[in-house]
Amino acid sequence: MYFSLFNPKGVVPFMSHRKPFVILSILIVLASFASLAINKINWGLDFTGGTLIEAEFSKPADLTQVREILTDKGFDDVVVQFFGSSTQVMLRMMPREGENSELLGDQIMQVLRDGTGDDVTMRRIEFVGPTVGKELAEQGGLAIIAALGCIMLYVALRFEWRMALGAVLALAHDVIATLGLFSLLGIEFDLTVVAALLTVVGYSLNDTIVVSDRIRENFRKLRKGSPEEIIDTSLTQTFNRTIVTSLTTIMVLISLFFLGGEMIHSFATALLFGVIIGTHSSIYVSSTLALALGVKKEDFMPKEIEEKEGADQEPLV
């Protein structure tokens, strides 16, 4: 016996309802590209370089007052925002040539103490040079591209090129949609988000592999049925596993999102959205693309090597 959330009496016609989901995916991808072009990405300190200071006030901080105090003292380029609570403030500034970052941090803290009259303490300070940030951005992008390339090679060797192309495009769909969400909401994009994106790729790939494996098995096993019907049968058989896996993962990620703190908030956001969009793509995007490319039963049948009759016989004169 096993736990089951989904007990259909017959085969669910997933592919019959694929058009609205395909349109939804197209709209999500287009909206993501539009947001990336207009809003771009809010690169974190890991990529832009600069100084990040986490300060804690003894009473709720007034961000407007903090910005005015810093502007009056020549620190008008400092980005100020709450970090976890009303008493914790994060200050971020671009690197300044010819100035020591550690000394600059001490100056900012002293300005805040004098200007607010509050006992402001520094919880942490981080420095990243612009050269290091540029290298991290390039390496992070290359890591994602390399992961997609290796995945395409693996799926192509294990399955069939139509299934491989559908799987990789589904993964690209998930990554683009997640980047679009971060661009649209202006969430800071740092190295933890890159790690989350690679995790989303792995999670979505796992779902896609399970579905693709069942599709291949049914194409070989079922003697009757069109490609659309066989894909529907495969999706119905794996739907319970897909939903239960996604729901249990989402439950953990919701806990991280609300209780994990600001340090992993971006990581939890990327994973939470990625799991949801990845579940959608493993059901509709990958299978729909393979069907549109003309996948059929013959593509999954093992090739038989037939010996020519009379090949070893001498020709008749």
C-alpha positions as CSV (number, residue, x, y, z in Angstrom):
1,M,0.0,0.0,0.0
2,Y,1.2,3.5,-0.7
3,F,-0.2,7.0,-0.2
4,S,-2.0,8.4,-3.2
5,L,-3.5,11.8,-3.7
6,F,-4.7,11.2,-7.2
7,N,-6.9,8.2,-8.1
8,P,-8.4,8.7,-11.6
9,K,-10.8,6.1,-13.0
10,G,-9.2,6.3,-16.4
11,V,-6.5,8.1,-18.3
12,V,-6.4,11.8,-17.8
13,P,-6.3,13.7,-21.2
14,F,-3.4,16.0,-20.3
15,M,-2.4,16.6,-23.9
16,S,-6.0,17.6,-24.8
17,H,-5.6,20.6,-22.5
18,R,-2.1,21.5,-23.4
19,K,-2.9,24.6,-25.4
20,P,-3.7,27.0,-22.5
21,F,-0.7,25.7,-20.6
22,V,1.6,26.2,-23.6
23,I,0.2,29.7,-24.0
24,L,0.8,30.4,-20.3
25,S,4.4,29.2,-20.7
26,I,5.0,31.4,-23.7
27,L,3.5,34.4,-21.9
28,I,5.7,33.8,-18.8
29,V,8.9,33.5,-21.0
30,L,8.0,36.7,-23.0
31,A,7.2,38.6,-19.8
32,S,10.5,37.4,-18.3
33,F,12.5,38.6,-21.3
34,A,10.7,41.9,-21.2
35,S,11.4,42.4,-17.5
36,L,15.1,41.4,-18.0
37,A,15.4,44.0,-20.8
38,I,13.6,46.8,-18.9
39,N,14.2,46.2,-15.2
40,K,17.4,44.1,-15.6
41,I,18.6,42.2,-12.6
42,N,19.3,43.6,-9.2
43,W,22.8,42.3,-8.9
44,G,24.0,41.6,-5.4
45,L,27.3,42.6,-3.8
46,D,28.8,39.3,-4.9
47,F,28.6,40.5,-8.6
48,T,28.8,44.3,-8.4
49,G,31.5,44.6,-5.8
50,G,31.4,47.2,-3.0
51,T,30.8,47.3,0.7
52,L,27.8,45.8,2.6
53,I,27.1,46.7,6.2
54,E,24.5,45.1,8.4
55,A,23.7,47.5,11.3
56,E,21.4,47.0,14.3
57,F,19.6,49.9,16.0
58,S,18.4,49.7,19.6
59,K,15.0,51.0,18.5
60,P,13.1,50.8,15.2
61,A,15.0,52.7,12.5
62,D,13.7,55.5,10.4
63,L,15.0,54.8,6.9
64,T,14.2,58.3,5.6
65,Q,16.2,59.8,8.5
66,V,19.1,57.4,7.9
67,R,19.2,58.3,4.2
68,E,19.2,62.1,5.0
69,I,22.0,61.7,7.5
70,L,24.2,59.7,5.1
71,T,23.5,62.2,2.2
72,D,24.5,65.2,4.4
73,K,27.8,63.5,5.1
74,G,28.6,62.7,1.5
75,F,27.3,59.1,1.4
76,D,24.5,59.8,-1.0
77,D,25.3,56.6,-3.0
78,V,24.5,54.2,-0.1
79,V,21.4,52.0,-0.6
80,V,19.5,51.6,2.7
81,Q,16.9,49.0,3.4
82,F,15.5,46.9,6.3
83,F,17.0,43.5,6.8
84,G,14.8,41.1,8.7
85,S,13.3,43.5,11.2
86,S,12.7,47.2,11.8
87,T,15.8,47.4,14.0
88,Q,18.1,45.8,11.4
89,V,19.3,47.8,8.5
90,M,21.4,46.8,5.5
91,L,23.6,49.5,3.9
92,R,25.2,48.8,0.5
93,M,27.5,51.0,-1.5
94,M,29.6,50.7,-4.7
95,P,33.4,50.6,-4.4
96,R,35.2,53.9,-4.1
97,E,38.6,54.3,-5.6
98,G,41.4,55.2,-3.3
99,E,39.5,54.6,-0.1
100,N,39.9,51.8,2.3
101,S,36.6,49.8,2.6
102,E,37.1,48.9,6.2
103,L,37.8,52.5,7.2
104,L,34.8,53.6,5.1
105,G,32.6,51.2,7.1
106,D,33.7,52.6,10.4
107,Q,33.0,56.1,9.1
108,I,29.5,55.2,8.1
109,M,28.8,53.6,11.5
110,Q,30.1,56.7,13.3
111,V,27.9,59.0,11.1
112,L,24.9,56.9,12.0
113,R,25.6,57.0,15.7
114,D,26.2,60.8,15.7
115,G,23.2,61.5,13.5
116,T,20.6,59.3,15.1
117,G,21.8,59.5,18.7
118,D,21.2,55.7,18.8
119,D,23.5,53.0,19.9
120,V,24.1,51.5,16.5
121,T,26.1,48.3,16.3
122,M,27.7,46.7,13.3
123,R,26.6,43.0,13.0
124,R,28.7,42.3,9.9
125,I,30.6,43.9,7.0
126,E,31.6,42.5,3.7
127,F,33.9,43.7,0.9
128,V,34.0,42.5,-2.7
129,G,36.1,44.1,-5.4
130,P,34.6,44.9,-8.8
131,T,37.0,42.5,-10.6
132,V,36.0,39.6,-8.4
133,G,32.3,40.5,-8.9
134,K,32.7,40.4,-12.6
135,E,34.4,37.0,-12.5
136,L,31.7,35.6,-10.3
137,A,29.0,36.8,-12.7
138,E,30.7,35.2,-15.7
139,Q,31.4,31.9,-13.8
140,G,27.9,31.7,-12.5
141,G,26.4,32.1,-16.0
142,L,28.9,29.6,-17.5
143,A,28.0,27.1,-14.7
144,I,24.3,27.3,-15.7
145,I,25.0,27.0,-19.4
146,A,27.4,24.0,-18.8
147,A,24.8,22.3,-16.7
148,L,22.2,22.6,-19.4
149,G,24.7,21.3,-22.0
150,C,25.6,18.3,-20.0
151,I,22.0,17.5,-19.3
152,M,21.1,17.7,-23.0
153,L,23.9,15.3,-23.8
154,Y,22.9,12.9,-21.1
155,V,19.2,12.9,-22.0
156,A,20.0,12.5,-25.7
157,L,22.1,9.4,-25.0
158,R,19.6,7.9,-22.7
159,F,16.4,8.6,-24.5
160,E,15.8,10.1,-28.0
161,W,16.7,13.5,-29.5
162,R,13.1,14.8,-29.5
163,M,12.7,13.9,-25.8
164,A,16.2,15.4,-25.1
165,L,15.3,18.7,-26.8
166,G,12.0,18.9,-25.0
167,A,13.7,18.3,-21.6
168,V,16.4,20.9,-22.2
169,L,13.9,23.5,-23.4
170,A,11.8,22.8,-20.3
171,L,14.8,23.4,-18.1
172,A,15.6,26.6,-19.9
173,H,12.0,27.7,-19.5
174,D,12.3,27.2,-15.7
175,V,15.6,29.2,-15.5
176,I,14.3,32.1,-17.6
177,A,11.0,32.2,-15.6
178,T,12.9,32.3,-12.3
179,L,15.2,35.1,-13.6
180,G,12.2,37.0,-14.8
181,L,10.6,36.8,-11.3
182,F,13.7,38.2,-9.7
183,S,13.9,41.0,-12.3
184,L,10.2,41.8,-11.9
185,L,10.3,42.0,-8.1
186,G,13.7,43.6,-7.9
187,I,15.0,40.9,-5.5
188,E,18.7,40.9,-5.0
189,F,20.5,38.4,-7.1
190,D,23.6,36.9,-5.4
191,L,25.5,33.6,-5.3
192,T,22.9,31.9,-3.2
193,V,20.4,32.5,-6.1
194,V,22.9,30.9,-8.6
195,A,23.0,27.9,-6.3
196,A,19.2,27.8,-6.2
197,L,19.0,28.0,-10.0
198,L,21.3,25.0,-10.3
199,T,19.2,23.2,-7.7
200,V,16.0,24.0,-9.7
201,V,17.7,22.6,-12.9
202,G,18.4,19.4,-11.0
203,Y,15.0,19.1,-9.5
204,S,13.2,19.8,-12.7
205,L,15.4,17.4,-14.6
206,N,14.6,14.7,-12.1
207,D,10.9,15.1,-12.7
208,T,11.4,15.2,-16.5
209,I,13.5,12.1,-16.4
210,V,10.9,10.1,-14.5
211,V,8.2,11.2,-17.0
212,S,10.4,10.6,-20.0
213,D,11.4,7.1,-18.7
214,R,7.7,6.1,-18.3
215,I,6.9,7.5,-21.8
216,R,9.7,5.4,-23.4
217,E,8.5,2.3,-21.5
218,N,4.9,2.7,-22.6
219,F,5.9,3.4,-26.2
220,R,7.6,0.0,-26.2
221,K,5.0,-1.8,-24.1
222,L,1.6,-0.5,-25.3
223,R,0.7,-2.0,-28.7
224,K,-2.3,0.3,-29.3
225,G,-2.7,4.0,-28.9
226,S,-1.6,7.2,-30.6
227,P,1.5,9.1,-29.3
228,E,-0.8,11.5,-27.6
229,E,-2.7,8.7,-25.8
230,I,0.5,7.0,-24.7
231,I,1.9,10.3,-23.3
232,D,-1.4,10.8,-21.4
233,T,-1.1,7.3,-20.0
234,S,2.5,8.0,-18.9
235,L,1.6,11.3,-17.3
236,T,-1.3,9.8,-15.5
237,Q,0.8,7.0,-14.1
238,T,3.5,9.4,-12.8
239,F,1.2,12.2,-11.7
240,N,0.9,11.0,-8.1
241,R,4.7,10.8,-7.7
242,T,5.1,14.3,-9.2
243,I,2.5,16.0,-7.0
244,V,3.6,14.3,-3.8
245,T,7.2,15.1,-4.4
246,S,6.4,18.7,-5.2
247,L,4.1,19.2,-2.3
248,T,6.6,17.9,0.3
249,T,9.4,20.0,-1.2
250,I,7.2,23.1,-1.2
251,M,6.3,22.5,2.5
252,V,9.9,22.6,3.4
253,L,10.6,25.7,1.2
254,I,7.7,27.6,2.7
255,S,9.2,27.0,6.2
256,L,12.6,28.3,4.9
257,F,10.9,31.3,3.2
258,F,9.1,32.5,6.3
259,L,11.4,31.3,9.1
260,G,14.8,31.0,7.5
261,G,15.7,34.7,7.8
262,E,16.9,37.3,5.3
263,M,20.2,35.5,4.6
264,I,18.5,32.7,2.7
265,H,15.3,34.5,1.7
266,S,16.4,34.9,-2.0
267,F,17.5,31.2,-2.0
268,A,14.1,30.0,-0.7
269,T,12.3,32.3,-3.1
270,A,14.1,31.0,-6.2
271,L,13.6,27.4,-5.1
272,L,9.9,27.8,-4.2
273,F,9.1,29.4,-7.5
274,G,11.4,27.0,-9.4
275,V,9.7,23.9,-8.0
276,I,6.3,25.2,-8.9
277,I,7.2,26.2,-12.5
278,G,9.3,23.0,-12.8
279,T,6.4,20.8,-11.9
280,H,4.4,22.6,-14.6
281,S,7.2,22.2,-17.2
282,S,7.7,18.5,-16.5
283,I,4.1,17.8,-17.2
284,Y,3.3,20.1,-20.1
285,V,6.4,21.8,-21.6
286,S,8.7,18.8,-22.2
287,S,6.0,16.3,-23.3
288,T,4.2,18.9,-25.5
289,L,7.5,19.8,-27.3
290,A,8.3,16.1,-27.9
291,L,4.8,15.6,-29.3
292,A,5.1,18.7,-31.5
293,L,8.4,17.4,-32.9
294,G,6.7,14.2,-34.0
295,V,7.8,11.6,-31.5
296,K,6.3,8.2,-32.4
297,K,6.5,4.6,-31.3
298,E,9.2,3.6,-33.9
299,D,11.6,6.1,-32.3
300,F,11.8,4.0,-29.1
301,M,11.9,0.5,-30.6
302,P,15.3,-1.2,-30.4
303,K,16.8,-1.6,-33.9
304,E,17.1,-5.2,-35.0
305,I,20.1,-6.2,-37.2
306,E,18.9,-8.5,-39.9
307,E,21.3,-10.7,-41.7
308,K,21.0,-10.9,-45.4
309,E,19.9,-14.3,-46.5
310,G,22.5,-16.1,-48.5
311,A,25.3,-13.6,-47.6
312,D,27.6,-16.5,-46.8
313,Q,26.6,-18.5,-49.8
314,E,28.4,-18.5,-53.1
315,P,26.6,-16.9,-55.9
316,L,25.0,-19.1,-58.4
317,V,26.5,-19.2,-61.9
